[in-house]
């Protein structure tokens, strides 16, 4: 018996991608019931028009405003849950899927009962022999970044399914029971780190996060870093730490957190991003009541201790080829603290 699947694609000014994406999804080989829901975040281009005119078998909702990645997907998730689908699959508009992508994703989800979230193997759309994302790093200080970027894809595909830190929202399957238990994305994040937060909450509730190695998705990805991305990720990172660690763990990690924050402030000053870093603190304080509410919800589902989760967390910073300072100053400090404090977590 094949589980029923709702495929949710959130679009925003994606007219250059959407035809290729939807055509590939509609051409996949899954033998069970699947339906496609396109949630358009009030695009200013012809994305919604293309979907409406050329893909009549796709359910289209055009939102009145841009709810971001988190809000747009939550709109689709609520719709899917109300219709009783077994699995909800999230897919970026700038992807193209292989023919057996969904079959493999569903097969792995059924095989691993303990897996609450399953990610596809993401390869680069322009260099299909190279990895885009074989699972994200789940760092103990709240950083989230792609690991194993631009590596040869074949060894990863042949490796078989494996557990990861957290799944990329670009191509992930979430079981209905997980969403019913822990909720969907935290909409105050808007974009960035919402997938890390969701996977962290799933881990707290006792679920594992796995890559389906042969579920191949090609992603039109380009690494980018700028002051606004820095702002969005920094405010979400701090909120994730506050919401998902136990209070005892927060106290034990406070010394290294404060030290790293001092380093981040220095980094932001060097890059001319000090205002964005300051604004991340302003946002945190302004939203403290919502953060505490999210914290209560996350802690109420706890089945797994921080000590257990801590064992699988990353302790090195490896994003985008670490600089001399990160490699030889920052990493030794945070690695030492990780090994020291994990005894007491």
C-alpha positions as CSV (number, residue, x, y, z in Angstrom):
1,X,0.0,0.0,0.0
2,X,1.3,3.4,-1.0
3,X,1.0,6.4,1.4
4,X,-0.8,9.4,0.0
5,X,1.5,12.4,-0.5
6,X,0.9,16.1,-0.7
7,X,3.7,18.0,-2.5
8,X,3.9,21.6,-1.5
9,X,5.8,24.1,-3.7
10,X,6.0,27.7,-2.4
11,X,6.7,30.1,-5.2
12,X,7.9,33.7,-5.4
13,X,8.8,35.3,-8.7
14,X,9.7,31.9,-10.0
15,X,8.6,32.1,-13.6
16,X,12.0,31.0,-14.8
17,X,11.9,27.8,-12.8
18,X,8.3,26.7,-12.3
19,X,7.7,25.0,-15.7
20,X,10.7,22.7,-15.3
21,X,9.9,22.0,-11.7
22,X,6.3,21.1,-12.2
23,X,6.9,19.1,-15.4
24,X,9.4,16.9,-13.6
25,X,7.2,16.4,-10.6
26,X,4.2,15.4,-12.7
27,X,6.4,13.0,-14.6
28,X,7.6,11.1,-11.6
29,X,7.0,7.4,-11.2
30,X,5.2,7.2,-7.9
31,X,2.4,4.7,-8.1
32,X,0.5,6.0,-5.1
33,X,-1.8,9.0,-4.7
34,X,0.0,12.3,-4.9
35,X,-1.3,15.9,-5.4
36,X,0.6,19.1,-6.0
37,X,-0.2,22.3,-4.1
38,X,1.5,25.5,-5.4
39,X,1.4,28.3,-2.8
40,X,2.3,31.6,-4.5
41,X,3.7,34.2,-2.1
42,X,2.1,37.1,-4.1
43,X,4.7,37.0,-7.0
44,X,5.2,40.1,-9.0
45,X,6.0,38.1,-12.2
46,X,3.9,35.6,-14.2
47,X,4.5,32.6,-11.9
48,X,0.9,32.2,-10.8
49,X,-0.4,32.8,-14.4
50,X,1.9,30.1,-15.8
51,X,0.7,27.6,-13.2
52,X,-2.9,28.5,-13.7
53,X,-2.9,28.3,-17.5
54,X,-0.4,25.4,-18.1
55,X,-0.9,23.1,-15.1
56,X,-4.6,22.6,-14.6
57,X,-4.0,19.5,-12.5
58,X,-2.1,21.5,-9.9
59,X,-3.9,23.2,-7.0
60,X,-2.9,26.8,-6.9
61,X,-3.4,29.3,-4.0
62,X,-2.2,32.9,-4.5
63,X,-1.7,34.6,-1.2
64,X,-2.4,38.3,-0.6
65,X,1.1,38.9,0.7
66,X,4.5,37.3,1.0
67,X,4.4,35.0,4.1
68,X,8.0,33.9,3.5
69,X,9.2,30.3,3.3
70,X,7.8,29.4,6.7
71,X,4.4,31.0,6.3
72,X,3.9,29.9,2.7
73,X,4.7,26.3,3.5
74,X,2.5,26.3,6.6
75,X,-0.4,27.4,4.5
76,X,0.1,24.4,2.3
77,X,0.8,22.1,5.3
78,X,-2.5,23.1,7.0
79,X,-4.4,22.4,3.8
80,X,-2.7,19.0,3.4
81,X,-3.3,17.9,7.0
82,X,-7.0,18.8,6.7
83,X,-7.2,16.4,3.7
84,X,-5.5,13.6,5.6
85,X,-2.4,13.0,3.5
86,X,0.1,10.5,5.1
87,X,3.2,12.4,3.9
88,X,3.8,16.1,3.2
89,X,6.7,16.8,0.9
90,X,8.2,20.3,0.6
91,X,10.0,21.2,-2.6
92,X,11.7,24.4,-3.7
93,X,10.5,26.1,-6.9
94,X,14.1,26.1,-8.3
95,X,14.4,22.3,-8.3
96,X,14.0,19.5,-10.9
97,X,13.3,16.0,-9.6
98,X,14.4,12.6,-11.0
99,X,11.8,10.2,-12.1
100,X,11.9,7.9,-9.1
101,X,12.5,10.7,-6.6
102,X,9.2,10.4,-4.8
103,X,9.1,6.6,-4.9
104,X,12.6,6.5,-3.2
105,X,11.6,9.2,-0.7
106,X,8.4,7.3,0.3
107,X,10.2,4.0,0.4
108,X,12.8,5.2,2.9
109,X,10.2,6.9,5.0
110,X,8.3,3.6,5.3
111,X,11.4,1.6,5.9
112,X,12.7,3.7,8.8
113,X,9.8,4.0,11.3
114,X,11.9,6.1,13.6
115,X,12.6,8.7,10.8
116,X,10.2,11.6,11.1
117,X,11.8,13.7,8.4
118,X,13.5,12.4,5.2
119,X,15.6,14.6,2.9
120,X,16.3,13.9,-0.8
121,X,19.9,13.9,-2.1
122,X,20.3,17.4,-3.5
123,X,22.7,17.7,-6.5
124,X,23.7,20.9,-8.4
125,X,21.4,21.5,-11.4
126,X,24.2,22.8,-13.6
127,X,26.9,20.3,-12.4
128,X,24.9,17.2,-11.8
129,X,27.9,15.1,-10.8
130,X,28.4,17.3,-7.7
131,X,26.5,17.5,-4.4
132,X,24.5,20.5,-3.3
133,X,23.3,19.2,0.0
134,X,23.9,15.7,1.5
135,X,22.6,16.9,4.8
136,X,23.1,20.0,6.9
137,X,25.4,20.5,9.8
138,X,23.6,20.8,13.2
139,X,26.0,22.9,15.3
140,X,25.7,22.9,19.0
141,X,25.8,26.8,19.0
142,X,22.9,27.0,16.7
143,X,24.8,27.5,13.4
144,X,23.4,25.6,10.4
145,X,25.2,25.1,7.2
146,X,25.6,22.7,4.2
147,X,28.2,20.0,4.7
148,X,30.0,18.1,1.9
149,X,29.2,20.8,-0.7
150,X,30.4,20.3,-4.3
151,X,31.7,16.8,-3.7
152,X,31.4,13.9,-6.2
153,X,27.8,12.8,-6.0
154,X,28.2,9.1,-6.9
155,X,29.8,7.9,-3.7
156,X,27.1,9.6,-1.7
157,X,24.3,8.1,-3.8
158,X,25.9,4.6,-3.4
159,X,26.5,5.1,0.3
160,X,22.9,4.3,1.1
161,X,20.6,6.1,3.5
162,X,22.1,7.8,6.4
163,X,21.2,10.0,9.4
164,X,22.0,13.7,9.3
165,X,22.0,16.8,11.5
166,X,19.0,18.4,9.9
167,X,17.2,18.4,6.6
168,X,17.1,21.0,3.9
169,X,13.6,22.5,3.3
170,X,14.5,22.5,-0.5
171,X,13.4,18.8,-0.7
172,X,12.1,17.1,2.5
173,X,9.4,14.7,3.4
174,X,7.6,15.1,6.8
175,X,5.3,12.4,8.2
176,X,1.9,13.5,9.2
177,X,2.3,12.3,12.7
178,X,5.3,14.5,13.2
179,X,3.5,17.7,12.2
180,X,0.5,16.7,14.3
181,X,2.8,16.3,17.3
182,X,5.3,19.1,17.1
183,X,3.6,21.6,14.7
184,X,4.8,23.0,11.5
185,X,7.4,25.8,10.8
186,X,7.8,28.6,13.3
187,X,6.5,31.5,11.2
188,X,8.4,34.2,13.1
189,X,11.6,33.0,11.4
190,X,10.0,33.9,8.0
191,X,13.0,32.4,6.2
192,X,16.4,30.8,7.2
193,X,16.8,28.3,10.1
194,X,13.1,27.4,10.0
195,X,14.1,23.9,8.8
196,X,16.8,23.6,11.5
197,X,14.3,24.5,14.1
198,X,11.7,22.1,12.8
199,X,14.2,19.2,12.7
200,X,15.5,20.1,16.2
201,X,12.0,19.9,17.6
202,X,11.5,16.6,15.8
203,X,14.7,15.3,17.4
204,X,13.5,16.4,20.9
205,X,10.3,14.5,20.3
206,X,12.2,11.3,19.5
207,X,12.4,11.3,15.7
208,X,15.4,10.8,13.4
209,X,16.4,12.8,10.3
210,X,17.5,10.7,7.4
211,X,18.7,11.3,3.8
212,X,17.2,9.0,1.1
213,X,20.4,8.7,-0.9
214,X,18.7,7.6,-4.2
215,X,15.9,10.2,-4.1
216,X,17.7,12.6,-6.4
217,X,16.7,16.3,-6.8
218,X,18.6,18.8,-8.8
219,X,18.8,22.3,-7.2
220,X,19.6,25.6,-8.9
221,X,21.8,26.6,-5.9
222,X,24.4,29.3,-5.6
223,X,26.1,30.1,-2.3
224,X,25.3,33.7,-1.2
225,X,26.1,35.7,1.9
226,X,25.1,39.3,2.5
227,X,24.0,41.6,5.3
228,X,20.3,40.7,5.2
229,X,21.0,36.9,5.2
230,X,23.3,37.5,8.1
231,X,20.5,39.3,9.9
232,X,17.9,36.7,9.3
233,X,20.2,33.8,10.2
234,X,21.6,35.4,13.4
235,X,18.2,36.3,14.9
236,X,16.9,32.8,14.1
237,X,20.0,31.1,15.5
238,X,19.7,32.8,18.9
239,X,16.0,32.0,19.0
240,X,16.6,28.4,18.2
241,X,19.0,28.1,21.1
242,X,16.6,29.7,23.5
243,X,13.7,27.6,22.4
244,X,15.1,24.1,22.0
245,X,17.7,23.6,24.7
246,X,16.7,22.8,28.3
247,X,17.2,25.7,30.8
248,X,20.1,23.7,32.4
249,X,21.8,23.3,29.1
250,X,21.5,27.0,28.3
251,X,23.2,27.9,31.6
252,X,26.1,25.4,30.8
253,X,26.5,26.8,27.3
254,X,26.3,30.4,28.3
255,X,30.0,31.1,28.6
256,X,30.9,29.8,25.1
257,X,27.8,31.5,23.7
258,X,28.8,34.9,25.1
259,X,32.3,34.4,23.8
260,X,31.1,33.5,20.3
261,X,28.7,36.4,20.3
262,X,31.6,38.7,21.0
263,X,33.4,37.1,18.0
264,X,30.2,37.6,15.9
265,X,30.0,41.2,16.8
266,X,33.7,41.7,15.8
267,X,33.0,39.8,12.5
268,X,30.0,42.1,11.8
269,X,32.0,45.2,12.4
270,X,34.7,44.0,10.0
271,X,32.1,43.4,7.3
272,X,30.0,46.5,7.9
273,X,27.1,44.4,9.3
274,X,27.1,45.8,12.8
275,X,23.6,47.3,12.4
276,X,22.2,44.0,11.3
277,X,23.8,42.2,14.3
278,X,22.4,44.8,16.6
279,X,18.9,44.5,15.0
280,X,19.0,40.7,15.6
281,X,19.2,41.4,19.3
282,X,16.5,44.0,19.1
283,X,14.3,41.5,17.3
284,X,15.0,38.8,19.9
285,X,14.0,41.1,22.8
286,X,11.0,42.4,21.0
287,X,9.7,38.8,20.3
288,X,10.6,37.3,23.7
289,X,7.0,36.4,24.5
290,X,6.6,34.4,21.3
291,X,10.0,32.8,21.8
292,X,9.0,31.7,25.3
293,X,5.7,30.3,23.9
294,X,7.6,28.3,21.3
295,X,9.9,27.1,24.0
296,X,7.1,25.8,26.1
297,X,5.7,23.9,23.1
298,X,9.0,22.4,22.2
299,X,9.8,21.3,25.7
300,X,6.4,19.8,26.2
301,X,7.0,17.2,23.5
302,X,10.5,16.2,24.9
303,X,11.3,12.5,24.8
304,X,15.0,12.8,24.1
305,X,17.5,14.5,26.4
306,X,19.9,17.2,25.3
307,X,22.7,14.9,26.3
308,X,21.6,12.4,23.6
309,X,21.1,15.0,20.9
310,X,24.4,16.7,21.8
311,X,26.3,13.6,20.8
312,X,25.2,14.0,17.1
313,X,25.8,17.8,16.9
314,X,28.7,19.3,15.0
315,X,31.4,21.2,16.8
316,X,33.5,22.6,13.9
317,X,32.5,25.5,11.7
318,X,33.0,24.5,8.1
319,X,30.8,26.8,6.1
320,X,32.1,28.2,2.8
321,X,35.7,27.2,3.4
322,X,36.6,28.5,6.8
323,X,39.0,31.4,7.1
324,X,42.4,31.2,8.9
325,X,40.8,32.8,12.0
326,X,37.9,30.2,12.1
327,X,40.2,27.3,11.4
328,X,43.0,28.1,13.9
329,X,41.3,30.3,16.5
330,X,37.6,29.9,16.7
331,X,37.3,26.1,16.0
332,X,39.9,25.0,18.6
333,X,38.1,27.1,21.2
334,X,34.5,25.9,20.5
335,X,35.7,22.3,19.9
336,X,37.5,22.3,23.3
337,X,34.3,23.6,25.0
338,X,32.2,21.0,23.2
339,X,34.2,18.1,24.5
340,X,34.5,19.6,28.0
341,X,30.8,20.5,28.4
342,X,29.3,17.3,26.8
343,X,30.3,15.5,30.0
344,X,27.9,17.7,32.0
345,X,25.0,18.3,29.5
